[in-house]
Amino acid sequence: MMRLSEIRTERLLLRRWRDSDRVPFAAMNADPEVMRYFPATLSRAESDQLIDRIEERFDQQGFGLWALELLESGQFIGFTGLNPMPDGVPGSGDQEVGWRLDRGAWHRGYATEAARAALDVGLTRLGLPVVWSMTAVLNLPSQAVMQRLGMTLHRYFDHPRIGVGHPLRPHVVYRSAGLTPPRPAR
């Protein structure tokens, strides 16, 4: 199993999580603006549980959602990485590239820079045949990142874990470009 504990880009370090990340991550997950395109903010306990699940995935598969820090200052600014697509959505069982950044890190190109590195790891170093990315249809900023990564729109769908009638239920999924779409199951 390939272990990918750390990745560097021009301005960023994607790395395993530290205990010192827990407080700023919890603050980020409690920010209604950061969590605008998620059904709810997270409590401190929920935020800590998320870090624990992410770290368990690293132990199981050797990669995952890396904590994201600025190389220049060492400041924690969120996460970016690869995570399994959930059951019931297009691409289920494959990996998705995802990100969540603190509001102070928005509009600086960090999400695109880090996600490009994670996408490259998935497609070239891990040899994944496809990498997906999904978000609520309302989340135009994340869709713009997907487009900057060269991903292509695959389809729209209703997220099965979000209630009928909720404005975030309509979702969109993108896939890494240049790959043949999967054949429908027979």
Backbone as ProteinMPNN parsed JSONL, in Angstrom:
{"seq_chain_A": "MMRLSEIRTERLLLRRWRDSDRVPFAAMNADPEVMRYFPATLSRAESDQLIDRIEERFDQQGFGLWALELLESGQFIGFTGLNPMPDGVPGSGDQEVGWRLDRGAWHRGYATEAARAALDVGLTRLGLPVVWSMTAVLNLPSQAVMQRLGMTLHRYFDHPRIGVGHPLRPHVVYRSAGLTPPRPAR", "coords_chain_A": {"N_chain_A": [[0.852, -1.181, 0.0], [0.579, 2.168, -0.899], [1.856, 4.866, 0.888], [0.923, 8.086, 1.531], [1.685, 10.563, 3.153], [2.299, 13.228, 3.048], [2.218, 16.064, 0.922], [3.583, 18.513, -1.154], [2.984, 21.721, -2.528], [3.452, 24.664, -4.512], [2.76, 26.698, -2.66], [1.629, 25.405, -0.515], [1.175, 22.895, 2.056], [0.071, 19.691, 2.173], [-0.917, 17.491, 4.521], [-0.77, 14.926, 7.134], [-3.077, 14.907, 9.886], [-2.891, 16.903, 12.881], [-3.036, 17.197, 16.475], [-3.146, 19.884, 17.109], [-4.635, 20.941, 15.063], [-7.27, 20.638, 15.651], [-8.774, 22.623, 17.113], [-8.816, 24.994, 15.358], [-10.052, 23.731, 13.179], [-12.522, 22.949, 14.197], [-13.605, 25.485, 14.705], [-13.811, 26.434, 12.1], [-15.675, 24.594, 11.05], [-17.868, 25.304, 12.507], [-18.591, 27.698, 11.51], [-21.113, 29.385, 9.931], [-20.953, 30.455, 7.344], [-18.8, 29.146, 6.085], [-19.887, 26.612, 6.098], [-22.072, 26.823, 4.493], [-23.017, 25.383, 2.227], [-23.586, 22.908, 3.185], [-25.713, 20.691, 5.038], [-25.742, 21.37, 7.775], [-23.939, 23.086, 10.414], [-21.046, 21.92, 12.262], [-20.643, 20.533, 15.506], [-18.141, 20.833, 18.117], [-17.498, 18.237, 18.999], [-18.446, 16.69, 16.827], [-16.796, 17.672, 14.811], [-14.261, 16.85, 15.752], [-14.697, 14.076, 15.627], [-14.858, 13.77, 12.873], [-12.205, 14.349, 12.082], [-10.997, 12.155, 13.339], [-12.135, 10.013, 11.855], [-11.095, 10.62, 9.323], [-8.339, 10.259, 9.8], [-8.347, 7.525, 10.444], [-8.966, 6.506, 7.934], [-6.65, 7.195, 6.53], [-4.879, 5.455, 7.836], [-5.937, 3.029, 6.962], [-5.908, 3.105, 4.097], [-3.746, 4.626, 3.226], [-3.848, 7.176, 2.19], [-5.873, 10.182, 1.962], [-8.038, 12.725, 3.174], [-6.147, 15.398, 3.378], [-4.82, 17.516, 5.92], [-4.519, 20.985, 5.502], [-2.044, 23.359, 5.096], [-0.445, 26.577, 5.104], [2.624, 26.974, 3.551], [4.385, 29.094, 3.996], [3.715, 30.22, 6.514], [2.86, 28.161, 8.171], [0.263, 28.047, 8.952], [-2.839, 26.505, 9.62], [-5.367, 25.867, 7.279], [-7.541, 24.392, 6.432], [-8.846, 21.533, 4.661], [-7.931, 19.246, 2.039], [-8.269, 16.711, -0.375], [-8.503, 13.176, -1.062], [-11.308, 11.054, -1.001], [-13.618, 8.395, -0.367], [-16.406, 8.151, -2.584], [-19.736, 8.458, -1.488], [-22.252, 5.894, -0.833], [-24.999, 5.469, -3.078], [-24.75, 7.652, -4.762], [-23.762, 9.079, -7.955], [-20.804, 7.56, -9.147], [-20.276, 6.19, -6.866], [-18.292, 4.413, -4.577], [-15.911, 4.889, -5.933], [-13.156, 7.263, -5.81], [-13.327, 10.61, -4.589], [-12.296, 14.003, -5.155], [-11.971, 16.462, -2.767], [-12.579, 19.431, -0.764], [-12.342, 21.814, 1.904], [-12.179, 24.96, 3.078], [-11.033, 27.433, 5.381], [-12.689, 30.542, 5.849], [-10.998, 32.796, 5.69], [-9.106, 31.954, 3.896], [-10.162, 31.929, 1.411], [-10.589, 32.748, -2.096], [-7.963, 32.919, -3.052], [-6.837, 31.062, -4.579], [-6.05, 28.726, -3.331], [-7.67, 26.422, -2.93], [-7.927, 25.375, -5.533], [-5.213, 24.933, -6.17], [-4.405, 23.041, -4.214], [-6.305, 20.995, -4.621], [-5.704, 20.292, -7.239], [-3.213, 19.088, -6.869], [-3.987, 16.899, -5.266], [-5.726, 15.587, -7.035], [-3.895, 14.909, -9.029], [-2.301, 13.098, -7.602], [-4.189, 11.065, -7.223], [-4.808, 10.253, -9.883], [-2.312, 9.803, -11.178], [-0.193, 8.838, -9.381], [-1.582, 6.964, -7.787], [-2.968, 5.685, -9.717], [-5.714, 5.716, -10.256], [-8.665, 5.117, -12.157], [-10.583, 7.049, -12.524], [-11.567, 10.125, -11.025], [-13.841, 11.719, -8.967], [-15.93, 14.597, -8.204], [-18.201, 16.253, -6.147], [-20.977, 18.43, -5.388], [-23.41, 20.642, -3.891], [-25.861, 21.953, -6.117], [-26.204, 24.664, -5.83], [-23.719, 25.542, -5.023], [-21.723, 27.341, -6.469], [-19.039, 28.38, -6.314], [-17.432, 26.067, -5.661], [-17.982, 24.47, -7.881], [-16.748, 26.015, -9.803], [-14.068, 25.619, -9.103], [-13.847, 22.892, -9.723], [-14.155, 23.017, -12.483], [-11.898, 24.572, -13.145], [-9.999, 22.675, -12.582], [-10.178, 21.106, -14.745], [-12.111, 19.213, -14.817], [-15.089, 17.516, -15.889], [-18.571, 18.107, -16.275], [-20.698, 15.648, -15.144], [-23.288, 14.701, -14.274], [-26.514, 15.714, -12.924], [-28.075, 15.181, -9.756], [-30.193, 14.035, -7.05], [-29.186, 14.301, -3.78], [-29.027, 11.507, -1.732], [-28.876, 11.609, 1.056], [-29.882, 13.95, 1.927], [-32.767, 15.675, 2.833], [-35.927, 15.515, 1.081], [-37.033, 18.336, -0.679], [-35.291, 20.047, 0.595], [-33.131, 22.814, 0.043], [-30.472, 22.159, -0.584], [-30.474, 19.606, -1.539], [-30.516, 19.062, -4.416], [-27.833, 18.1, -6.358], [-24.639, 18.157, -8.045], [-22.367, 16.353, -10.048], [-19.017, 16.064, -10.969], [-16.434, 14.742, -13.09], [-13.096, 13.468, -13.512], [-11.512, 14.765, -16.336], [-11.299, 13.686, -19.806], [-11.632, 10.994, -19.702], [-13.279, 7.935, -20.479], [-16.733, 7.742, -20.028], [-18.322, 5.701, -17.508], [-19.82, 2.519, -18.323], [-23.32, 1.866, -18.364], [-24.816, -0.231, -15.861], [-25.923, -3.534, -16.497]], "CA_chain_A": [[0.0, 0.0, 0.0], [1.327, 3.415, -0.974], [1.565, 5.808, 1.983], [1.108, 9.46, 1.089], [1.437, 11.357, 4.344], [2.592, 14.65, 2.836], [2.372, 16.544, -0.452], [3.882, 19.944, -1.192], [2.781, 22.481, -3.751], [4.233, 25.9, -4.446], [2.441, 27.496, -1.47], [0.85, 24.644, 0.457], [1.547, 21.577, 2.536], [-1.022, 18.776, 2.455], [-0.254, 16.606, 5.482], [-1.606, 14.244, 8.121], [-3.666, 15.794, 10.884], [-2.254, 17.053, 14.19], [-3.97, 17.626, 17.522], [-3.253, 21.344, 17.064], [-5.604, 21.309, 14.021], [-8.64, 20.41, 16.112], [-9.47, 23.867, 17.477], [-9.179, 25.789, 14.185], [-10.978, 22.982, 12.329], [-13.85, 23.063, 14.822], [-14.087, 26.856, 14.465], [-14.176, 26.483, 10.684], [-16.894, 23.81, 10.86], [-18.966, 25.983, 13.203], [-18.846, 28.949, 10.789], [-22.224, 29.174, 8.989], [-20.573, 30.825, 5.985], [-17.995, 28.041, 5.57], [-20.757, 25.439, 5.973], [-23.262, 27.269, 3.769], [-23.493, 24.386, 1.272], [-23.78, 21.666, 3.913], [-26.998, 20.781, 5.748], [-25.624, 21.943, 9.127], [-22.595, 23.257, 10.961], [-20.645, 20.809, 13.114], [-20.216, 20.818, 16.875], [-16.743, 20.469, 18.363], [-17.41, 16.778, 19.043], [-18.606, 16.195, 15.449], [-15.589, 18.047, 14.089], [-13.214, 15.934, 16.208], [-15.012, 12.752, 15.082], [-14.502, 13.807, 11.456], [-10.744, 14.181, 12.023], [-10.692, 10.763, 13.698], [-12.49, 9.172, 10.703], [-10.122, 10.904, 8.267], [-7.08, 9.611, 10.173], [-8.546, 6.088, 10.296], [-8.896, 6.208, 6.502], [-5.213, 7.21, 6.197], [-4.287, 4.213, 8.325], [-6.458, 1.919, 6.169], [-5.597, 3.121, 2.662], [-2.486, 5.318, 2.952], [-4.12, 8.536, 1.719], [-7.194, 10.642, 2.389], [-8.23, 14.176, 3.201], [-5.002, 15.96, 4.075], [-4.891, 18.849, 6.523], [-3.921, 21.929, 4.559], [-1.41, 24.497, 5.77], [0.364, 27.477, 4.289], [4.052, 26.717, 3.748], [5.062, 30.3, 4.481], [3.461, 30.521, 7.923], [2.457, 26.986, 8.928], [-1.129, 28.218, 9.385], [-3.839, 25.545, 9.174], [-6.433, 26.591, 6.57], [-8.637, 23.521, 6.035], [-8.413, 20.24, 4.15], [-8.094, 18.902, 0.628], [-7.759, 15.373, -0.599], [-9.271, 12.115, -1.705], [-12.212, 10.394, -0.078], [-14.557, 7.575, -1.133], [-17.743, 8.655, -2.891], [-20.691, 7.702, -0.664], [-23.251, 5.045, -1.476], [-26.213, 6.097, -3.579], [-24.483, 8.808, -5.623], [-22.95, 8.691, -9.118], [-19.399, 7.373, -8.787], [-20.203, 5.494, -5.589], [-17.218, 3.436, -4.474], [-14.683, 5.489, -6.441], [-12.647, 8.348, -4.984], [-13.618, 11.991, -4.977], [-11.42, 15.046, -4.645], [-12.796, 17.4, -2.024], [-11.873, 20.473, -0.034], [-13.076, 22.746, 2.754], [-11.202, 25.944, 3.532], [-11.442, 28.53, 6.259], [-13.105, 31.72, 5.088], [-9.843, 33.667, 5.47], [-8.257, 31.401, 2.833], [-10.908, 31.935, 0.156], [-10.268, 33.677, -3.194], [-6.508, 33.04, -3.206], [-6.402, 29.954, -5.422], [-5.565, 27.594, -2.547], [-8.484, 25.221, -3.175], [-7.547, 24.83, -6.84], [-3.825, 24.448, -6.093], [-4.356, 21.813, -3.42], [-7.111, 19.961, -5.276], [-4.944, 19.831, -8.412], [-2.206, 18.152, -6.362], [-4.682, 15.68, -4.842], [-6.207, 14.933, -8.255], [-2.717, 14.318, -9.654], [-1.954, 11.913, -6.816], [-5.157, 10.014, -7.52], [-4.75, 9.754, -11.263], [-0.988, 9.362, -11.631], [0.539, 8.013, -8.409], [-2.404, 5.832, -7.36], [-3.482, 5.024, -10.917], [-7.174, 5.595, -10.274], [-9.177, 5.345, -13.51], [-11.437, 8.234, -12.525], [-11.763, 10.804, -9.749], [-15.078, 12.493, -9.005], [-16.123, 15.677, -7.238], [-19.626, 16.598, -6.127], [-21.394, 19.501, -4.502], [-24.769, 21.138, -4.108], [-25.986, 22.752, -7.33], [-26.068, 26.067, -5.433], [-22.331, 25.848, -4.677], [-21.016, 27.745, -7.686], [-17.582, 28.469, -6.126], [-16.791, 24.752, -5.781], [-18.089, 24.047, -9.273], [-15.702, 26.741, -10.537], [-12.809, 24.91, -8.849], [-13.897, 21.659, -10.514], [-13.925, 23.393, -13.88], [-10.49, 24.958, -13.273], [-9.217, 21.437, -12.534], [-10.37, 20.404, -16.007], [-13.118, 18.168, -14.666], [-16.261, 17.744, -16.73], [-19.877, 17.843, -15.682], [-21.178, 14.293, -15.44], [-24.751, 14.729, -14.192], [-27.207, 16.255, -11.76], [-28.798, 14.137, -9.011], [-30.645, 14.406, -5.713], [-28.358, 13.612, -2.788], [-29.933, 10.673, -0.942], [-28.781, 11.871, 2.505], [-30.465, 15.264, 2.213], [-34.21, 15.528, 2.75], [-36.717, 16.015, -0.042], [-37.449, 19.719, -0.495], [-34.198, 20.87, 1.123], [-32.481, 23.485, -1.097], [-29.169, 21.573, -0.897], [-30.632, 18.236, -2.061], [-30.009, 18.943, -5.79], [-26.379, 18.044, -6.421], [-24.0, 17.981, -9.339], [-21.128, 15.595, -9.927], [-18.03, 16.213, -12.037], [-15.453, 13.654, -13.14], [-11.841, 13.855, -14.139], [-11.722, 14.892, -17.779], [-10.523, 12.881, -20.718], [-11.843, 9.563, -19.479], [-14.519, 7.413, -21.021], [-17.734, 7.552, -18.973], [-18.589, 4.29, -17.225], [-20.975, 1.938, -18.992], [-24.412, 1.553, -17.431], [-24.931, -1.629, -15.429], [-26.985, -4.263, -17.23]], "C_chain_A": [[0.894, 1.239, 0.0], [0.894, 4.339, 0.168], [1.907, 7.208, 1.506], [0.745, 10.388, 2.247], [1.57, 12.852, 4.102], [2.782, 14.945, 1.352], [2.637, 18.046, -0.366], [3.532, 20.509, -2.56], [3.612, 23.751, -3.606], [4.009, 26.652, -3.132], [1.876, 26.701, -0.303], [1.509, 23.333, 0.85], [0.258, 20.822, 2.826], [-0.413, 17.688, 3.311], [-1.27, 15.881, 6.348], [-2.028, 15.251, 9.19], [-2.888, 15.761, 12.194], [-3.31, 17.455, 15.211], [-4.171, 19.138, 17.497], [-4.224, 21.823, 15.975], [-7.041, 21.282, 14.539], [-9.394, 21.696, 16.434], [-9.787, 24.707, 16.24], [-10.14, 25.065, 13.244], [-12.396, 23.065, 12.891], [-14.431, 24.455, 14.596], [-14.551, 27.011, 13.022], [-15.504, 25.769, 10.452], [-18.105, 24.399, 11.572], [-19.355, 27.292, 12.512], [-19.96, 28.726, 9.761], [-21.875, 29.531, 7.55], [-19.731, 29.719, 5.335], [-18.895, 26.839, 5.257], [-22.046, 25.738, 5.2], [-23.849, 26.198, 2.856], [-23.551, 22.979, 1.866], [-25.062, 21.797, 4.726], [-26.907, 21.437, 7.127], [-24.157, 22.196, 9.454], [-22.293, 22.045, 11.845], [-20.281, 21.313, 14.504], [-18.736, 20.465, 17.01], [-16.579, 18.958, 18.347], [-17.525, 16.183, 17.634], [-17.369, 16.495, 14.607], [-14.425, 17.122, 14.465], [-13.441, 14.523, 15.664], [-14.655, 12.676, 13.604], [-12.988, 13.639, 11.288], [-10.37, 12.733, 12.328], [-10.999, 9.816, 12.535], [-11.496, 9.369, 9.551], [-8.802, 10.183, 8.563], [-7.181, 8.091, 10.086], [-8.422, 5.678, 8.832], [-7.435, 6.236, 6.039], [-4.559, 5.905, 6.624], [-4.704, 3.019, 7.471], [-5.938, 1.92, 4.733], [-4.342, 3.896, 2.282], [-2.632, 6.723, 2.414], [-5.521, 8.922, 2.173], [-7.343, 12.134, 2.234], [-7.113, 14.77, 4.051], [-5.363, 17.284, 4.726], [-4.079, 19.766, 5.62], [-3.324, 23.09, 5.34], [-0.599, 25.309, 4.767], [1.834, 27.207, 4.585], [4.744, 27.901, 4.411], [4.914, 30.501, 5.987], [3.174, 29.295, 8.788], [1.021, 27.04, 9.397], [-2.015, 27.139, 8.771], [-4.971, 26.314, 8.497], [-7.572, 25.683, 6.106], [-8.146, 22.158, 5.615], [-8.67, 20.147, 2.658], [-7.61, 17.471, 0.473], [-8.734, 14.456, -1.272], [-10.065, 11.357, -0.649], [-13.173, 9.536, -0.897], [-15.884, 8.302, -1.38], [-18.74, 7.817, -2.096], [-21.641, 6.84, -1.501], [-24.418, 5.894, -1.963], [-26.009, 7.318, -4.451], [-23.707, 8.33, -6.846], [-21.473, 8.609, -8.717], [-19.198, 6.661, -7.469], [-19.121, 4.421, -5.618], [-15.886, 3.908, -5.029], [-14.24, 6.589, -5.478], [-13.117, 9.705, -5.517], [-12.527, 12.9, -4.458], [-12.334, 16.076, -3.985], [-11.944, 18.374, -1.245], [-12.861, 21.22, 0.844], [-12.032, 23.675, 3.345], [-11.841, 26.967, 4.45], [-11.732, 29.769, 5.414], [-11.938, 32.667, 4.784], [-8.923, 33.192, 4.355], [-8.96, 31.392, 1.47], [-10.335, 32.962, -0.829], [-8.76, 33.929, -3.351], [-5.939, 31.913, -4.065], [-5.921, 28.733, -4.663], [-6.352, 26.32, -2.824], [-8.076, 24.575, -4.488], [-6.141, 24.237, -6.791], [-3.744, 23.112, -5.351], [-5.132, 20.683, -4.084], [-6.414, 19.43, -6.525], [-3.883, 18.816, -7.979], [-2.848, 16.835, -5.944], [-5.183, 14.892, -6.047], [-5.048, 14.241, -8.975], [-2.28, 13.057, -8.916], [-2.899, 10.773, -7.172], [-4.976, 9.399, -8.891], [-3.393, 9.196, -11.655], [-0.299, 8.435, -10.626], [-0.261, 6.799, -7.959], [-2.998, 5.068, -8.542], [-4.982, 4.834, -10.943], [-7.688, 5.88, -11.682], [-10.02, 6.605, -13.634], [-11.436, 8.817, -11.118], [-12.959, 11.723, -9.934], [-14.99, 13.691, -8.077], [-17.589, 16.06, -7.303], [-19.884, 17.721, -5.144], [-22.85, 19.821, -4.759], [-24.776, 22.0, -5.368], [-25.789, 24.234, -7.015], [-24.623, 26.493, -5.201], [-21.514, 26.155, -5.937], [-19.506, 27.902, -7.476], [-16.873, 27.114, -6.251], [-16.885, 24.214, -7.2], [-17.03, 24.759, -10.123], [-14.342, 26.091, -10.328], [-12.762, 23.64, -9.693], [-13.603, 21.952, -11.984], [-12.472, 23.816, -14.106], [-9.565, 23.743, -13.246], [-9.319, 20.657, -13.843], [-11.358, 19.26, -15.911], [-14.33, 18.52, -15.523], [-17.537, 17.364, -15.984], [-20.342, 16.454, -16.109], [-22.701, 14.242, -15.406], [-25.225, 15.418, -12.921], [-27.934, 15.097, -11.076], [-29.275, 14.717, -7.69], [-29.849, 13.597, -4.703], [-29.267, 12.822, -1.849], [-29.901, 10.937, 0.563], [-29.358, 13.23, 2.9], [-31.952, 15.186, 1.906], [-34.85, 16.141, 1.515], [-37.183, 17.436, 0.286], [-36.372, 20.629, 0.069], [-33.478, 21.519, -0.061], [-31.115, 22.916, -1.479], [-29.272, 20.148, -1.441], [-30.165, 18.117, -3.516], [-28.486, 19.089, -5.805], [-25.917, 17.9, -7.866], [-22.708, 17.218, -9.098], [-20.3, 15.807, -11.19], [-17.099, 15.016, -11.977], [-14.188, 14.153, -13.812], [-12.006, 13.761, -15.65], [-10.885, 13.894, -18.565], [-10.703, 11.391, -20.545], [-13.183, 9.155, -20.052], [-15.52, 7.226, -19.889], [-17.99, 6.06, -18.741], [-19.817, 3.808, -17.993], [-22.056, 1.673, -17.972], [-24.424, 0.07, -17.078], [-26.074, -2.291, -16.187], [-27.711, -5.198, -16.306]], "O_chain_A": [[1.834, 1.347, 0.787], [-0.298, 4.56, 0.379], [3.044, 7.483, 1.124], [-0.361, 10.926, 2.307], [1.023, 13.657, 4.855], [3.419, 14.182, 0.625], [1.99, 18.757, 0.404], [3.747, 19.878, -3.595], [4.394, 23.878, -2.664], [4.956, 27.185, -2.554], [1.664, 27.25, 0.778], [2.285, 22.746, 0.095], [-0.556, 21.266, 3.637], [0.523, 17.019, 2.874], [-2.465, 16.173, 6.31], [-1.408, 16.301, 9.361], [-2.308, 14.742, 12.569], [-4.358, 17.991, 14.849], [-5.253, 19.623, 17.829], [-4.599, 22.995, 15.966], [-7.932, 21.855, 13.913], [-10.556, 21.832, 16.053], [-10.939, 25.107, 16.075], [-10.955, 25.706, 12.582], [-13.357, 23.231, 12.14], [-15.625, 24.59, 14.325], [-15.571, 27.649, 12.759], [-16.365, 26.28, 9.736], [-19.241, 24.033, 11.273], [-20.341, 27.923, 12.891], [-19.775, 27.959, 8.816], [-22.45, 28.961, 6.623], [-19.931, 29.394, 4.164], [-18.683, 26.139, 4.267], [-23.002, 24.964, 5.264], [-25.07, 26.114, 2.724], [-23.563, 21.986, 1.138], [-25.458, 22.911, 5.069], [-27.891, 22.003, 7.601], [-23.258, 21.605, 8.857], [-23.181, 21.244, 12.137], [-19.688, 22.381, 14.656], [-18.154, 19.863, 16.108], [-15.631, 18.444, 17.753], [-16.778, 15.267, 17.29], [-16.948, 15.675, 13.791], [-13.689, 16.664, 13.591], [-12.486, 13.846, 15.283], [-14.199, 11.635, 13.13], [-12.543, 12.866, 10.44], [-9.521, 12.152, 11.651], [-10.213, 8.911, 12.255], [-11.104, 8.408, 8.888], [-8.218, 9.568, 7.671], [-6.217, 7.43, 9.699], [-7.847, 4.636, 8.519], [-7.027, 5.393, 5.24], [-3.78, 5.317, 5.873], [-3.914, 2.095, 7.273], [-5.57, 0.871, 4.205], [-3.909, 3.833, 1.131], [-1.629, 7.404, 2.201], [-6.263, 8.095, 2.703], [-6.839, 12.731, 1.283], [-7.123, 14.663, 5.277], [-6.115, 18.08, 4.162], [-3.07, 19.355, 5.046], [-4.005, 23.726, 6.144], [-0.138, 24.806, 3.742], [2.244, 27.212, 5.746], [5.59, 27.723, 5.287], [5.863, 30.902, 6.661], [3.237, 29.381, 10.014], [0.588, 26.176, 10.16], [-1.959, 26.883, 7.568], [-5.482, 27.287, 9.05], [-8.491, 26.162, 5.442], [-7.147, 21.666, 6.14], [-9.501, 20.86, 2.097], [-6.645, 17.065, 1.12], [-9.663, 14.886, -1.957], [-9.571, 11.06, 0.439], [-13.514, 9.909, -2.019], [-16.41, 8.979, -0.496], [-18.607, 6.595, -2.033], [-21.8, 7.04, -2.705], [-24.777, 6.899, -1.349], [-26.98, 7.962, -4.846], [-23.058, 7.286, -6.79], [-20.962, 9.491, -8.028], [-18.067, 6.536, -6.999], [-19.041, 3.626, -6.554], [-14.837, 3.39, -4.644], [-14.879, 6.816, -4.451], [-13.278, 9.907, -6.721], [-11.899, 12.608, -3.44], [-13.333, 16.504, -4.563], [-10.74, 18.175, -1.081], [-14.059, 21.256, 0.566], [-11.11, 23.232, 4.031], [-13.014, 27.316, 4.317], [-11.089, 30.001, 4.39], [-11.907, 33.276, 3.715], [-8.052, 33.94, 3.912], [-8.405, 30.899, 0.488], [-9.679, 33.923, -0.427], [-8.343, 35.021, -3.736], [-4.727, 31.814, -4.259], [-5.43, 27.786, -5.278], [-5.762, 25.246, -2.94], [-7.898, 23.358, -4.552], [-5.91, 23.149, -7.318], [-3.092, 22.174, -5.81], [-4.671, 19.542, -4.107], [-6.524, 18.245, -6.836], [-3.681, 17.803, -8.648], [-2.31, 15.767, -6.235], [-5.077, 13.666, -6.076], [-5.197, 13.124, -9.471], [-1.929, 12.058, -9.544], [-2.46, 9.645, -7.396], [-4.988, 8.177, -9.045], [-3.324, 8.212, -12.391], [0.137, 7.346, -10.999], [0.304, 5.722, -7.768], [-3.472, 3.943, -8.387], [-5.481, 3.902, -11.575], [-7.195, 6.798, -12.338], [-10.154, 7.164, -14.722], [-11.317, 8.085, -10.136], [-13.068, 12.421, -10.942], [-14.075, 13.784, -7.259], [-18.157, 16.18, -8.388], [-19.124, 17.937, -4.2], [-23.45, 19.335, -5.718], [-23.802, 22.699, -5.65], [-25.264, 24.978, -7.843], [-24.332, 27.689, -5.184], [-20.723, 25.333, -6.4], [-18.744, 27.581, -8.388], [-15.821, 27.028, -6.884], [-15.953, 23.565, -7.674], [-16.48, 24.17, -11.054], [-13.543, 26.014, -11.261], [-11.739, 23.347, -10.312], [-12.879, 21.204, -12.64], [-11.875, 23.471, -15.125], [-8.477, 23.774, -13.819], [-8.622, 19.659, -14.028], [-11.439, 18.427, -16.814], [-14.559, 19.687, -15.841], [-17.563, 16.432, -15.18], [-20.37, 16.135, -17.298], [-23.339, 13.805, -16.364], [-24.46, 15.666, -11.989], [-28.358, 14.148, -11.735], [-28.808, 15.773, -7.264], [-29.83, 12.368, -4.753], [-30.173, 13.389, -1.238], [-30.818, 10.526, 1.275], [-29.323, 13.609, 4.071], [-32.352, 14.693, 0.851], [-34.381, 17.145, 0.979], [-37.665, 17.703, 1.387], [-36.513, 21.851, 0.031], [-33.235, 20.853, -1.068], [-30.641, 23.163, -2.588], [-28.251, 19.544, -1.77], [-29.471, 17.153, -3.839], [-27.937, 20.08, -5.324], [-26.689, 17.573, -8.767], [-22.04, 17.405, -8.082], [-20.803, 15.739, -12.311], [-16.986, 14.355, -10.945], [-14.202, 15.121, -14.573], [-12.568, 12.797, -16.169], [-9.906, 13.338, -18.066], [-9.998, 10.604, -21.176], [-14.116, 9.956, -20.1], [-15.186, 6.607, -18.879], [-17.887, 5.256, -19.667], [-20.732, 4.581, -18.277], [-21.761, 1.297, -16.837], [-24.081, -0.778, -17.903], [-27.083, -1.649, -16.478], [-28.632, -5.895, -16.732]]}, "name": "protein", "num_of_chains": 1, "seq": "MMRLSEIRTERLLLRRWRDSDRVPFAAMNADPEVMRYFPATLSRAESDQLIDRIEERFDQQGFGLWALELLESGQFIGFTGLNPMPDGVPGSGDQEVGWRLDRGAWHRGYATEAARAALDVGLTRLGLPVVWSMTAVLNLPSQAVMQRLGMTLHRYFDHPRIGVGHPLRPHVVYRSAGLTPPRPAR"}
